[in-house]
Amino acid sequence: MTQSIKKTVIEENNLLDKFRNLTPEQQQSIVNSVEFMDSTQNKLQDHQEVSAYDLAKEWAGSVESKIGDLSTNKKYLQRFGR
């Protein structure tokens, strides 16, 4: 048991060393991810329903595809639903 605790402490120290070597932006990204996972875990522990949107809303709109809105493309809508 003591050996397991020592190994865990060593792993935590290695992670902290790596974390400290990151840029402030990278560190903040990790903090945001951990806080997000923690909040999700808390919701699951409270037996609250979590939607896919709730899990992904942090990233909504973060990708630019350069593709316009397909609903405004008349050619696309001609065969829609067939």
Buried (B, 14 or more C-beta within 10 A) or exposed (E): EEEEEEEEEEEEEEEEEEEEEEEEEEEEEEEEEEEEEEEEEEBEEEEEEEEEEEEEEEEEEEEEEEEEEEEEEEEEEEEEEE
